[in-house]
Amino acid sequence: MLRSFIAWLDNYLAGEEPTAIVKAAVGLMSFAALMGVILGSAAIKTGALVVVIFVILAMMLILLADRRRIQREADEHRRLLTLYCDFIVDPPRPTIRVLKWEQVVFIEPNGDAKETINIHGVVLREKLYFLALRSTPRWEQPPRYRSRVKVKARSLLVDGARGTSWAITSSWRPNGELDLLAHLHQPAAYGSEIRLEIERYWPGKCIPLMVKRNHDEFTLRFRETMPVQYATYEIVLPPGADAYYDPLGFAQANGSYSIKSDRKQGRCTFTFVAEEILPNRLVGIKLELK
């Protein structure tokens, strides 16, 4: 009987969040203790003892389930590490040619940012396992902001419809840069096309612009491993806000780079457009609220 109960409880816990389980356990223990105090009968006290034993058993199963989850993650990370080591030891060369990079950021009055990045590219390696991206806010954010950054990635179909999600691995560098690895479902072969959408919620990313009312920079920079043919970066300010702007990293008369301002649904927008961005060149827009 006990063995059957343990098997049932293990299956039940596998489908529940740890927080909900702990709350339920604490509630059961509190209720059992209260009944034992109020009624004071031996039967109630015995029942309370049984409940406590079962709760302890449940907590042990939670720890075992969490250990299994950690083990699965460690095994997956080891597998990825093996693949990536083979990938990294090759001579550094382009991994993907980006045909189109479209980035849009919606800024909230408190400085929070919601970003969408659409990437369409052609694979330049024999096999491509992941896309490596790096970004950073233009100010030194405290850790409490970094821990709340959320990133999602999914494939895009040819007609623009959203496909299935990709696995994301993220890590922070000491200088505040965020490294993202977007893992393909299967290795992509040379010459194949990749379409990907990345959604990113970044609390406090634009605090210098919106709260401190300093100038802020919205820039793009790509390494030699990811040449870009065409890119746009659209900044959408909160309703009622407007800004002065300057080109950053290029002259206004440059034919390869341009900036245009507009209003969409009552919100002021600035769009940076670039063709054939040179590797490691920082280009974009500098904004300051009016």
C-alpha positions in Angstrom: 0.0 0.0 0.0 2.8 2.4 0.9 4.6 1.6 -2.3 1.5 2.3 -4.3 1.0 5.6 -2.5 4.6 6.7 -3.2 4.3 5.9 -6.9 1.0 7.9 -7.1 2.5 10.8 -5.2 5.6 10.9 -7.3 3.5 11.1 -10.5 1.3 13.8 -9.0 4.3 15.9 -7.9 5.9 15.7 -11.4 3.0 17.9 -12.8 3.0 20.5 -10.0 5.1 23.6 -9.4 7.4 23.3 -6.3 5.9 26.5 -4.8 2.3 25.2 -5.0 3.4 21.9 -3.5 5.2 23.5 -0.5 2.2 25.8 0.2 -0.1 22.8 0.1 2.2 20.8 2.4 2.4 23.7 4.9 -1.4 24.0 4.8 -1.9 20.3 5.6 0.5 20.4 8.5 -1.0 23.5 9.9 -4.5 22.1 9.6 -3.5 18.8 11.2 -1.8 20.5 14.1 -4.8 22.8 14.7 -7.2 19.8 14.8 -5.0 18.0 17.2 -4.9 21.0 19.6 -8.7 21.7 19.4 -10.1 18.2 19.6 -7.3 16.7 21.6 -8.3 13.1 20.8 -5.8 10.3 20.3 -7.3 9.6 16.9 -6.8 13.1 15.7 -3.3 13.2 17.0 -2.5 9.9 15.3 -4.0 11.3 12.1 -1.9 14.5 12.4 1.2 12.3 12.9 0.4 10.4 9.7 -0.2 13.6 7.8 3.2 15.0 8.9 4.9 11.7 7.9 3.3 11.9 4.4 4.2 15.6 4.1 7.9 14.8 4.9 7.8 12.0 2.4 6.3 14.4 -0.2 9.1 16.9 0.5 11.7 14.2 0.0 10.1 13.3 -3.4 10.3 17.0 -4.3 14.0 17.1 -3.6 14.5 13.9 -5.6 12.5 15.3 -8.6 14.6 18.5 -8.4 17.8 16.4 -8.4 16.6 14.6 -11.5 15.8 17.9 -13.3 19.3 19.2 -12.5 20.9 16.0 -13.7 18.9 16.2 -17.0 20.1 19.8 -17.5 23.7 18.9 -16.7 23.6 16.1 -19.2 22.1 18.4 -21.9 24.8 21.1 -21.1 27.5 18.5 -21.5 26.1 17.3 -24.8 26.0 20.9 -26.1 29.5 21.6 -24.8 30.9 18.7 -26.8 29.2 19.9 -30.0 30.3 23.5 -29.4 33.9 22.6 -28.7 34.1 20.9 -32.1 32.6 24.0 -33.6 34.8 26.6 -31.8 38.2 24.9 -32.6 37.6 25.5 -36.3 39.4 28.6 -37.7 37.2 31.7 -37.0 35.1 32.5 -40.0 31.5 33.7 -40.8 28.8 31.4 -39.4 25.7 33.1 -41.0 25.1 35.9 -43.4 22.2 38.0 -42.2 20.0 39.0 -45.2 17.7 41.0 -43.0 17.8 42.1 -39.3 14.7 43.9 -38.0 14.8 45.1 -34.4 12.0 47.0 -32.7 12.0 48.3 -29.1 9.0 49.7 -27.3 10.0 51.9 -24.4 7.8 52.4 -21.3 7.7 55.6 -19.2 9.6 53.8 -16.4 12.5 52.8 -18.7 11.4 49.2 -19.3 11.9 47.9 -22.8 10.1 45.3 -24.9 12.1 44.2 -27.9 11.5 42.0 -31.0 14.3 40.9 -33.3 13.5 39.2 -36.6 16.5 37.5 -38.3 16.6 36.1 -41.8 20.0 34.6 -42.8 21.9 32.0 -44.8 24.2 29.5 -43.1 27.9 29.8 -44.0 29.2 26.7 -42.1 29.0 23.1 -43.0 26.8 22.7 -39.9 25.4 25.4 -37.7 24.2 24.5 -34.2 23.4 27.8 -32.6 23.3 31.6 -33.1 25.4 33.7 -30.7 24.2 37.2 -29.9 25.4 39.8 -27.5 23.7 43.0 -26.2 24.1 45.4 -23.4 22.3 48.4 -21.9 24.1 51.7 -22.1 24.4 52.0 -18.4 25.7 49.8 -15.5 22.5 48.0 -14.4 22.3 46.6 -10.8 21.8 42.8 -10.6 18.2 43.2 -9.6 17.4 44.3 -13.2 19.5 41.6 -14.8 17.7 38.8 -12.9 14.3 39.9 -14.4 15.4 39.9 -18.1 13.3 37.4 -20.0 14.1 36.1 -23.5 12.1 33.9 -25.8 13.0 32.6 -29.3 11.0 30.8 -32.0 11.3 30.0 -35.7 9.5 32.0 -38.3 7.9 30.3 -41.3 8.3 31.7 -44.9 4.9 33.3 -44.7 5.8 35.1 -41.5 3.8 32.7 -39.2 5.4 31.8 -35.9 6.9 28.3 -35.5 8.1 26.3 -32.5 10.3 27.8 -29.8 14.1 27.4 -29.6 16.1 26.7 -26.5 17.9 29.7 -25.1 21.1 29.8 -22.9 22.0 33.1 -21.4 24.8 34.4 -19.3 26.0 37.8 -18.0 29.6 39.1 -18.5 31.3 41.1 -15.8 30.9 44.3 -17.9 27.1 43.9 -18.0 26.8 42.4 -21.5 24.2 39.7 -22.0 25.3 36.7 -24.1 22.6 34.7 -25.7 22.8 31.3 -27.5 19.8 30.4 -29.5 20.0 26.6 -30.1 18.7 25.2 -33.4 16.4 22.2 -33.2 18.8 20.4 -35.6 22.1 21.5 -37.2 21.5 23.6 -40.2 23.5 22.7 -43.3 25.5 25.1 -45.5 23.4 27.3 -47.7 20.1 26.7 -45.8 18.0 29.6 -44.6 17.2 30.4 -41.0 14.3 32.6 -39.9 14.1 33.4 -36.2 12.2 35.7 -33.9 13.6 36.8 -30.5 11.4 38.5 -27.9 13.1 40.2 -25.1 11.7 41.9 -22.0 14.4 44.0 -20.4 13.4 46.0 -17.2 15.1 49.3 -16.7 17.1 49.2 -19.9 16.2 52.7 -20.9 16.2 54.4 -17.4 18.9 56.9 -18.5 16.6 58.2 -21.2 13.2 58.0 -19.5 14.0 58.5 -15.8 17.3 60.4 -15.6 16.5 62.3 -18.8 20.0 61.9 -20.1 20.9 61.0 -23.7 20.8 57.3 -24.5 22.2 55.2 -27.4 20.5 52.6 -29.5 23.2 50.9 -31.6 24.1 47.8 -33.6 27.4 46.2 -33.9 28.1 42.9 -35.6 31.3 40.7 -35.6 33.1 39.2 -38.5 31.3 35.9 -37.8 27.9 37.5 -38.7 28.0 39.8 -41.7 24.8 41.8 -42.2 23.4 42.8 -45.5 20.4 44.9 -44.3 19.3 46.0 -40.9 16.7 48.3 -39.3 16.4 49.4 -35.7 13.1 51.1 -34.7 12.8 52.9 -31.3 9.2 53.6 -30.2 8.9 56.1 -27.4 6.0 56.1 -24.9 2.8 58.0 -25.8 3.4 61.8 -25.5 7.2 61.6 -25.5 9.4 63.1 -28.2 13.2 63.4 -28.5 16.1 65.0 -30.3 18.4 62.7 -32.2 21.8 62.5 -33.7 23.4 59.8 -35.9 26.0 57.7 -34.0 29.0 56.3 -35.8 28.3 57.8 -39.2 27.7 61.1 -40.9 24.1 62.1 -41.8 25.0 62.2 -45.5 26.3 58.6 -45.5 24.5 56.7 -48.2 24.7 53.3 -46.4 23.1 54.6 -43.2 20.0 56.7 -42.6 17.6 57.8 -39.8 14.0 58.7 -40.2 11.5 59.9 -37.6 7.7 59.3 -37.7 4.6 58.9 -35.6 2.7 55.6 -35.3 -0.5 55.3 -33.4 0.3 58.4 -31.5 3.8 57.3 -30.5 7.0 59.0 -31.8 9.4 56.6 -33.5 12.9 56.8 -34.8 14.2 54.2 -37.3 17.8 53.5 -38.1 18.4 51.8 -41.5 21.7 50.3 -42.5 23.1 48.4 -45.6 26.2 46.3 -45.5 27.3 47.2 -41.9 31.1 46.9 -41.6 32.3 44.3 -39.0 32.8 45.7 -35.4 31.5 49.1 -36.4 29.2 50.7 -33.8 26.4 52.6 -35.6 22.9 53.8 -34.6 21.0 56.6 -32.9 21.6 58.9 -29.9 18.3 60.2 -28.3 17.5 62.8 -25.7 14.0 63.6 -24.6 12.6 67.1 -25.4 
